[in-house]
Amino acid sequence: MTHAHAHPASPAAGTQGTTPARIPPSDLHHRLAADLGEAARAWLDQTLDEAATHQGTHGPLPVWELRLAEAGRRCGPEHADAVRVLILHAARVDPDALTRVYVQGTAAERRAVLYALPHLVPGPEALPLVEDALRTNDTRLLAAAVGPYAARHLPAHAWRHAVLKCLFTGVPVNEVADLERRAHGDAELARMLGDYADERTAAGRPVPEDLHRVLTLTGPTPTPPADPGPRGFDGKES
């Protein structure tokens, strides 16, 4: 078997994608307040107040859950992910409610649930949502699934397959939270990467540059510090 050679990691290899999962909610709110227009900012403030105090219902649903669907229209699609995460955080949504929103929601609402997990769920209870997202071929959902929550809680076997899924689908490995630490010294991941590279080469297809970057990280290099994860409004880890 011919293995892919580990290329020197590029300067970008140590960077990671920036998503609402990696930014403390207080910072998200501050950024949105600076970017939104007056009407959108007023809507957001009222919505977060409603969510925090669990005001109102619409049939069987709390009002905050309905506001998730309005986020893009009210605040603009470029801000919708962050707005939805703030709503979920303000409502202190538990794993059961997160599961309901995920199962019943649109792809955008599912993505927001995945982004919100590290802010709301300290333990592994919500892993089934991550595992479900990793079974899809929706690249935006996959990118959300491999964030800080997966880095903390996804078992090694499933995490390795998540990395391979990113390579299969073209999701940049910069989106994989805490990649350097989890890949460090992982001989099984190196074997899987080598096998995938061999398959690509045998089929006359190029080997993704990201594969070489991850393969480099599996070698005997110094282990970077663990990702401390996002921090809440009080500065403590969420």
Secondary structure, DSSP 8 states (H G I E B T S, - for coil): ----------GGGG-----TTSS-HHHHHHHHHHHS-HHHHHHHHHHHHHHHHT--EETTEEHHHHHHHHHHHHH-GGGHHHHHHHHHHHTT--HHHHHHHHHHS-HHHHHHHHHHHHHH--SGGGHHHHHHHHTS--HHHHHHHTSHHHHHHS-HHHHHHHHHHHHHHT--GGGSTTHHHHHTT-HHHHHHHHHHHHHHHHTT----HHHHHHHHHTSS----------B-TTSSB-
